[in-house]
C-alpha cells in the first residue's frame, strides 16, 4: 500500500503515518519499494513470529487440553517428550477411578515400548530410530516388540492411522492409546496418551479413545503454531 492508503486506513495524518512507517522500517517490520513507493510487511515480522513459537512451553499450552481430555475419557492422561531413546512424562492428569497409574512426572520410559513413545518415534527421523535400536529393544513384558523389523512395521502402521497403541508392551495389565504433537515446523515435539487398566480398555473402546486423543493432540499442535495437517502417511 502507498502512504496515502495506509494513512486513510489508520485514520492518521500522513506526516504521522510516515514517521511510524519509517520507525517500523528501521526494525525491519515493513519495507518500502523505492520504485512503486508501496509499503509491504518486512522479514522482521517473520523473525518475531519465530521467536514467539520458540518460547511456547508445550506443557503450558497443553495443560487445559489435557484436563478437558481427562474429563471426557475419565482415564489417566500423559504428556511426554523425547529425550534420547526415552520418553519423559512432563505432565499427568489422574483418572477419577480408584485404580491409579503408577507413572509420575519426570519418569523416563523407553520410546519403543510405550504408546506415547511410539507416537513420537513414528514421526521422528531415522537418526532417532537408530539411537533407539542401538540402545537395544529390551523385553519389558511378554508383549514388548523386540525385533527391529517388527518395530519398523509398527511405526509405519502408526503413521498410516495417526495414533499408536500400547497393548501391555511396557507394563502388564496396562494399555494406552497416544497421538503425536507437532510444532510450527511440522516437527514432532511430544505426544499425548490415554492410559488405563486392560479391563477398561477393550479394543473397541481404544478405537473410540483414539479419536479423542488425536483431536487433543491436534489442538495442542495448533497452539504451537502447526497450521498444516501432519497426520498424513509418512514413509
Secondary structure, DSSP 8 states (H G I E B T S, - for coil): -BHHHHHHHHT--HHHHHHHHHHHHHTTSEEE-TTT-BEEE-HHHHHHHHHHHHH--HHHHHHHHHHHHHHHH-SEEEEEEEETTEEEEEEEE--SSSS-----TT-EEETTTSHHHHHHHTTS-HHHHHHHHHH-----STT----HHHHHHHHHHHHHHT-EEEESSSSTTEEEEEEEEE-TTS-EEEEEEEEEEGGG--HHHHHHHHHHHHHHHHHHHHHTT--S-TTS---
